[in-house]
Each structure stands twice: as structure tokens, then as C-alpha cells.
């Protein structure tokens, strides 16, 4: 039965795919098939040529910037296809020759030997959410760059604010700056407009992400802040956090949860950050402070380990974030 299986290694690029084929069996022939275009038509033609006479095809290729389109197309056609982790591909010591043909042949041979480690392939909906998260991360980086460029411009001309920046008071201070050269006012306005556009983009994408979750429990699960579970019949066993989903967001929530070991209060810096927020959002934020500070001390007094207490607070904090995000309807564009 193994002889009726052909293992196909694909070295995938933007415009082309280099194909190598390994026959079934431990000592089956490994040969180069050639280079084909990276198009659905070329891929279908490859399937017809290799899959004749009832031959079973098992494909593999490295995870990379070309995504999972090939895997989904092959799987839809009834063929097995795995996407492998490049960092976990076995390498020979001293092998310093790397070409597309050698890579494809190596993938086919290692796939036949069962020595490749597959990565999890998300479905289209999950991948769309990933793209939305990536877009928001890009927006955060763009906002940081825009703010740094504005700060650098002000620093060159000795303009120092000396207080928490990017608040309403800071915006008023920016509006009142005077320069000797009229061109510098144009530059200042352009930098301010870039910061405001970046902030609007970040806020718009943030609202879009949170609006995808129908209830706070879905957001908690997406962030990996719910306990793992192994239950069977009447036996229920819960373990540590699943740690699924977005690790960066989970880490930020865990770090934020540590602050709730202090009594609830609104500092001057926090008050400045909240001044542009609507009253319902400020009320939810204060309710979160009261609830989470009390909850932290109660769990700590109960003898719970500090990391367990922090994880529980981070999970509830995600629920309050969901509640605030629902108050901010996503805007078009």
C-alpha cells in the first residue's frame, strides 16, 4: 500500500513552485519534477499528472509569506497536504548548499520519513481575524512613528512640554506654539494631522476586533485566559491557562493585572488620559477598578498563588475591555 503513495515536496515562491517527488517505500526514488507557475491552473495540472492510476499524493511545503492557499486548495481536492515549520526541518551538519531543487527534494524525502513537524493551519475565518490583528499592530507602530516624528521635530527647536503627552492639554499646547519661520507651522500641522489619522486608524481597528466577539467569554477564550479542561463522564479536571490566541495581548493583560494589588484610585496621569472619554466609559473603568482591586486582595488573602490571582484578574479585565469596546461602535472605512 505504501508503494501507491507519492510524497511531493513543494518549494513555494511568489511566482513559481519547484516540485520534487519521492516514491513510496523507504528506498523509493526521489526525483525532481520541475518548476511550475504558482497558479491554480498549474496546480490542477500537476495533480492530474501525478495522481493518475489511483496514486495517493501527500504534499508538503514550508510555512511562509505565501500563506495557506495551496494547502486549502489541495485539501479541498481530497489530497493530504501539510505545512511544515521551517525552523524544525532537520538539517545535515556541514550542508552549505541551498537551492530550490534541493529544498524541494529534501522536503519530499523527509515527509516520506515522517521527520517533518506540521504547523496548525487556520481556517479562513480565523486567518481573517489574524489579518485584522496584524493590521491593528501595524496601526500601533504607525502611530508610534508619527508621534516620534512630531516629538523629534519639536525637540530640534527646543519645544519641551514637561507633562504627560498626547492629552487634551498637550494638544492645546501644540496649537499655541510659535515659530519664526512660517513653514514650520505647516510642518507642525502636518505632523499633528498624521498623529490624529494614525490614532483614528488604531481606534477603528480595535473596535472592529472586539466587535467580532458576541460575549466576553469568547474574548477571554481567544486571548487564552481560560483554564484548560480534561473531563470525562462525572470527572472534571481543569488545568492551567490554554494560552491560545494572541500572546502579545495576553501578556499585556497579565502585566496590567498586577497593578490591581494596589487600592483603587484615579491618578493625575490617568485622569488626563480619560478626559476625552465619554462618561459611560469612565464609569465602566471605575467599576473595573473597584471590582478588580477588591477581587485581587480577596484571592490573595485566600492563599491563592500570585500567578493564579493575576491570571484570574486578567481574565475579568478582558471582560471589562469587551464592555467598553461595545460602547464604541465601529466606524466605516
LODO-292253 format. One record per residue (C-alpha): x, y, z. Coordinates in pm, whole numbers, plus 50000, padded with zeros to 5 digits. Layout:
BEGIN
@east = X, north = Y, up = Z
...
***
This chain:
BEGIN
@east = 50000, north = 50000, up = 50000
@east = 50291, north = 50233, up = 50079
@east = 50416, north = 50194, up = 49723
@east = 50094, north = 50353, up = 49595
@east = 50175, north = 50674, up = 49780
@east = 50379, north = 50955, up = 49629
@east = 50529, north = 51222, up = 49852
@east = 50554, north = 51564, up = 49690
@east = 50776, north = 51841, up = 49821
@east = 50693, north = 52196, up = 49715
@east = 50935, north = 52487, up = 49740
@east = 50687, north = 52773, up = 49712
@east = 50767, north = 53122, up = 49583
@east = 50554, north = 53416, up = 49480
@east = 50554, north = 53336, up = 49107
@east = 50662, north = 52973, up = 49092
@east = 50673, north = 52639, up = 49274
@east = 50962, north = 52393, up = 49248
@east = 50833, north = 52037, up = 49274
@east = 51015, north = 51719, up = 49380
@east = 50864, north = 51371, up = 49406
@east = 50958, north = 51081, up = 49635
@east = 50817, north = 50738, up = 49557
@east = 50664, north = 50534, up = 49839
@east = 50881, north = 50294, up = 50036
@east = 51196, north = 50363, up = 50234
@east = 51426, north = 50332, up = 49931
@east = 51194, north = 50478, up = 49668
@east = 51335, north = 50711, up = 49407
@east = 51349, north = 51084, up = 49478
@east = 51344, north = 51293, up = 49163
@east = 51296, north = 51649, up = 49054
@east = 50969, north = 51716, up = 48875
@east = 51041, north = 52073, up = 48769
@east = 50921, north = 52427, up = 48819
@east = 50557, north = 52525, up = 48769
@east = 50374, north = 52854, up = 48793
@east = 50219, north = 52941, up = 49127
@east = 49865, north = 52948, up = 48989
@east = 49555, north = 52732, up = 49048
@east = 49562, north = 52615, up = 48687
@east = 49922, north = 52493, up = 48708
@east = 49849, north = 52322, up = 49040
@east = 49548, north = 52139, up = 48897
@east = 49759, north = 52024, up = 48602
@east = 50020, north = 51888, up = 48846
@east = 49752, north = 51692, up = 49030
@east = 49629, north = 51531, up = 48709
@east = 49979, north = 51424, up = 48606
@east = 50089, north = 51284, up = 48942
@east = 49759, north = 51145, up = 49065
@east = 49675, north = 50905, up = 48782
@east = 49613, north = 50532, up = 48824
@east = 49480, north = 50572, up = 49178
@east = 49806, north = 50715, up = 49313
@east = 49769, north = 50881, up = 49655
@east = 49951, north = 51212, up = 49684
@east = 50087, north = 51358, up = 50005
@east = 50212, north = 51715, up = 49972
@east = 50421, north = 51933, up = 50199
@east = 50570, north = 52281, up = 50188
@east = 50725, north = 52527, up = 50430
@east = 50519, north = 52788, up = 50610
@east = 50598, north = 53128, up = 50463
@east = 50467, north = 53456, up = 50326
@east = 50257, north = 53287, up = 50056
@east = 50007, north = 53173, up = 50318
@east = 49783, north = 52867, up = 50321
@east = 49607, north = 52897, up = 49986
@east = 49790, north = 52599, up = 49835
@east = 49714, north = 52380, up = 50137
@east = 49345, north = 52467, up = 50125
@east = 49322, north = 52401, up = 49751
@east = 49494, north = 52063, up = 49776
@east = 49291, north = 51959, up = 50079
@east = 48968, north = 52060, up = 49907
@east = 49068, north = 51829, up = 49620
@east = 49098, north = 51535, up = 49861
@east = 49477, north = 51531, up = 49889
@east = 49676, north = 51536, up = 50211
@east = 49891, north = 51848, up = 50246
@east = 50086, north = 51962, up = 50549
@east = 50251, north = 52298, up = 50608
@east = 50576, north = 52245, up = 50798
@east = 50765, north = 52464, up = 51042
@east = 51087, north = 52580, up = 50869
@east = 51280, north = 52608, up = 51196
@east = 51211, north = 52241, up = 51281
@east = 51324, north = 52088, up = 50950
@east = 51622, north = 51854, up = 51015
@east = 51947, north = 51983, up = 50865
@east = 52265, north = 51793, up = 50791
@east = 52573, north = 51924, up = 50967
@east = 52802, north = 52093, up = 50716
@east = 52541, north = 52116, up = 50441
@east = 52605, north = 52462, up = 50295
@east = 52449, north = 52421, up = 49951
@east = 52095, north = 52554, up = 49929
@east = 51892, north = 52565, up = 49609
@east = 51521, north = 52546, up = 49532
@east = 51559, north = 52200, up = 49379
@east = 51750, north = 52062, up = 49680
@east = 51495, north = 52214, up = 49919
@east = 51201, north = 52054, up = 49736
@east = 51375, north = 51713, up = 49721
@east = 51466, north = 51733, up = 50089
@east = 51107, north = 51811, up = 50183
@east = 50974, north = 51516, up = 49984
@east = 51228, north = 51276, up = 50137
@east = 51177, north = 51398, up = 50494
@east = 50800, north = 51389, up = 50453
@east = 50823, north = 51026, up = 50345
@east = 51037, north = 50950, up = 50651
@east = 50791, north = 51124, up = 50882
@east = 51052, north = 51369, up = 51011
@east = 50867, north = 51694, up = 50943
@east = 50675, north = 51894, up = 51204
@east = 50347, north = 52033, up = 51077
@east = 50204, north = 52367, up = 51188
@east = 49838, north = 52426, up = 51259
@east = 49656, north = 52564, up = 50955
@east = 49382, north = 52813, up = 51049
@east = 49053, north = 52818, up = 50866
@east = 48963, north = 53118, up = 50651
@east = 48765, north = 53289, up = 50930
@east = 49044, north = 53252, up = 51183
@east = 49302, north = 53376, up = 50935
@east = 49086, north = 53680, up = 50861
@east = 49089, north = 53761, up = 51234
@east = 49469, north = 53723, up = 51232
@east = 49491, north = 53973, up = 50947
@east = 49273, north = 54215, up = 51141
@east = 49502, north = 54183, up = 51445
@east = 49809, north = 54233, up = 51224
@east = 49651, north = 54544, up = 51072
@east = 49592, north = 54688, up = 51419
@east = 49951, north = 54612, up = 51518
@east = 50071, north = 54793, up = 51205
@east = 49848, north = 55086, up = 51303
@east = 50002, north = 55093, up = 51652
@east = 50352, north = 55100, up = 51501
@east = 50248, north = 55375, up = 51258
@east = 50108, north = 55581, up = 51549
@east = 50430, north = 55538, up = 51742
@east = 50636, north = 55651, up = 51443
@east = 50409, north = 55953, up = 51386
@east = 50441, north = 56059, up = 51749
@east = 50818, north = 56011, up = 51744
@east = 50848, north = 56222, up = 51430
@east = 50644, north = 56502, up = 51588
@east = 50845, north = 56483, up = 51911
@east = 51172, north = 56488, up = 51716
@east = 51062, north = 56798, up = 51525
@east = 50974, north = 56979, up = 51849
@east = 51297, north = 56870, up = 52015
@east = 51505, north = 57022, up = 51734
@east = 51355, north = 57362, up = 51811
@east = 51367, north = 57343, up = 52189
@east = 50995, north = 57287, up = 52248
@east = 50954, north = 57085, up = 52570
@east = 50615, north = 57011, up = 52722
@east = 50729, north = 56860, up = 53052
@east = 50398, north = 56686, up = 53130
@east = 50221, north = 56367, up = 53016
@east = 50190, north = 56396, up = 52638
@east = 49907, north = 56317, up = 52398
@east = 49632, north = 56453, up = 52622
@east = 49387, north = 56735, up = 52553
@east = 49614, north = 56980, up = 52739
@east = 49905, north = 56866, up = 52527
@east = 49704, north = 56930, up = 52210
@east = 49625, north = 57283, up = 52330
@east = 49993, north = 57339, up = 52399
@east = 50079, north = 57222, up = 52047
@east = 49820, north = 57459, up = 51899
@east = 49978, north = 57754, up = 52081
@east = 50336, north = 57701, up = 51964
@east = 50504, north = 57984, up = 51772
@east = 50791, north = 57958, up = 51525
@east = 50999, north = 58220, up = 51349
@east = 50959, north = 58050, up = 51011
@east = 50608, north = 58021, up = 50871
@east = 50699, north = 57692, up = 50705
@east = 50745, north = 57534, up = 51047
@east = 50377, north = 57591, up = 51124
@east = 50291, north = 57393, up = 50811
@east = 50525, north = 57114, up = 50922
@east = 50373, north = 57111, up = 51271
@east = 50017, north = 57088, up = 51138
@east = 50115, north = 56807, up = 50904
@east = 50274, north = 56606, up = 51187
@east = 49970, north = 56663, up = 51409
@east = 49738, north = 56551, up = 51128
@east = 49949, north = 56235, up = 51082
@east = 49920, north = 56155, up = 51455
@east = 49543, north = 56209, up = 51455
@east = 49496, north = 55993, up = 51146
@east = 49705, north = 55715, up = 51299
@east = 49506, north = 55734, up = 51624
@east = 49178, north = 55714, up = 51434
@east = 49301, north = 55412, up = 51238
@east = 49414, north = 55232, up = 51554
@east = 49087, north = 55301, up = 51736
@east = 48881, north = 55192, up = 51435
@east = 49063, north = 54859, up = 51405
@east = 49049, north = 54799, up = 51781
@east = 48672, north = 54842, up = 51779
@east = 48643, north = 54608, up = 51480
@east = 48842, north = 54336, up = 51659
@east = 48642, north = 54341, up = 51982
@east = 48309, north = 54367, up = 51798
@east = 48376, north = 54022, up = 51650
@east = 48309, north = 53862, up = 51991
@east = 47946, north = 53814, up = 52087
@east = 48018, north = 53792, up = 52460
@east = 48314, north = 53847, up = 52695
@east = 48374, north = 53473, up = 52737
@east = 48460, north = 53445, up = 52368
@east = 48717, north = 53722, up = 52405
@east = 48865, north = 53555, up = 52714
@east = 48894, north = 53225, up = 52526
@east = 49051, north = 53395, up = 52223
@east = 49315, north = 53552, up = 52450
@east = 49394, north = 53215, up = 52609
@east = 49288, north = 53333, up = 52956
@east = 49051, north = 53044, up = 53030
@east = 49162, north = 52723, up = 53206
@east = 49226, north = 52410, up = 53007
@east = 48995, north = 52119, up = 53079
@east = 49007, north = 51740, up = 53059
@east = 48669, north = 51597, up = 53154
@east = 48519, north = 51255, up = 53110
@east = 48182, north = 51147, up = 53249
@east = 48142, north = 51276, up = 53604
@east = 48513, north = 51360, up = 53630
@east = 48603, north = 51723, up = 53565
@east = 48969, north = 51826, up = 53567
@east = 49084, north = 52181, up = 53493
@east = 49442, north = 52278, up = 53437
@east = 49642, north = 52588, up = 53355
@east = 49557, north = 52854, up = 53101
@east = 49510, north = 52739, up = 52743
@east = 49743, north = 53021, up = 52625
@east = 49572, north = 53014, up = 52287
@east = 49523, north = 53314, up = 52060
@east = 49712, north = 53642, up = 52074
@east = 50010, north = 53606, up = 52308
@east = 50101, north = 53977, up = 52295
@east = 49755, north = 54086, up = 52412
@east = 49754, north = 53817, up = 52681
@east = 50093, north = 53933, up = 52809
@east = 49975, north = 54295, up = 52829
@east = 49666, north = 54195, up = 53026
@east = 49873, north = 53986, up = 53267
@east = 50109, north = 54279, up = 53322
@east = 49816, north = 54517, up = 53373
@east = 49656, north = 54279, up = 53624
@east = 49950, north = 54320, up = 53862
@east = 49855, north = 54685, up = 53922
@east = 49527, north = 54585, up = 54087
@east = 49714, north = 54478, up = 54401
@east = 49707, north = 54849, up = 54494
@east = 49396, north = 55034, up = 54622
@east = 49160, north = 55176, up = 54359
@east = 49234, north = 55537, up = 54267
@east = 49245, north = 55770, up = 53965
@east = 49589, north = 55926, up = 53938
@east = 49656, north = 56258, up = 53770
@east = 49803, north = 56085, up = 53463
@east = 49502, north = 55856, up = 53437
@east = 49266, north = 56150, up = 53475
@east = 49437, north = 56328, up = 53187
@east = 49407, north = 56018, up = 52967
@east = 49039, north = 55982, up = 53048
@east = 48937, north = 56343, up = 52988
@east = 48834, north = 56282, up = 52626
@east = 48638, north = 55965, up = 52706
@east = 48256, north = 55964, up = 52737
@east = 48109, north = 55936, up = 53086
@east = 47973, north = 55577, up = 53038
@east = 48323, north = 55455, up = 52953
@east = 48475, north = 55632, up = 53254
@east = 48209, north = 55472, up = 53474
@east = 48290, north = 55123, up = 53345
@east = 48662, north = 55188, up = 53401
@east = 48600, north = 55295, up = 53762
@east = 48372, north = 54997, up = 53822
@east = 48653, north = 54773, up = 53691
@east = 48900, north = 54933, up = 53933
@east = 48673, north = 54882, up = 54233
@east = 48586, north = 54526, up = 54136
@east = 48935, north = 54406, up = 54040
@east = 49122, north = 54568, up = 54331
@east = 48881, north = 54408, up = 54577
@east = 48896, north = 54076, up = 54393
@east = 49275, north = 54074, up = 54392
@east = 49300, north = 54125, up = 54769
@east = 49029, north = 53867, up = 54837
@east = 49202, north = 53597, up = 54630
@east = 49542, north = 53681, up = 54778
@east = 49405, north = 53657, up = 55134
@east = 49256, north = 53320, up = 55042
@east = 49604, north = 53182, up = 54986
@east = 49593, north = 53159, up = 54607
@east = 49936, north = 53170, up = 54434
@east = 50022, north = 53511, up = 54292
@east = 50026, north = 53389, up = 53930
@east = 49682, north = 53230, up = 53969
@east = 49544, north = 53552, up = 54117
@east = 49694, north = 53758, up = 53835
@east = 49553, north = 53528, up = 53566
@east = 49206, north = 53550, up = 53722
@east = 49224, north = 53930, up = 53733
@east = 49345, north = 53946, up = 53372
@east = 49051, north = 53728, up = 53265
@east = 48799, north = 53961, up = 53433
@east = 48983, north = 54264, up = 53294
@east = 48924, north = 54126, up = 52944
@east = 48551, north = 54123, up = 53022
@east = 48556, north = 54492, up = 53116
@east = 48752, north = 54570, up = 52798
@east = 48480, north = 54395, up = 52598
@east = 48214, north = 54603, up = 52777
@east = 48395, north = 54928, up = 52698
@east = 48451, north = 54831, up = 52335
@east = 48078, north = 54764, up = 52291
@east = 48018, north = 55128, up = 52386
@east = 48232, north = 55240, up = 52092
@east = 48056, north = 55141, up = 51767
@east = 48295, north = 55055, up = 51480
@east = 48311, north = 55330, up = 51219
@east = 48315, north = 55264, up = 50848
@east = 48634, north = 55288, up = 50649
***
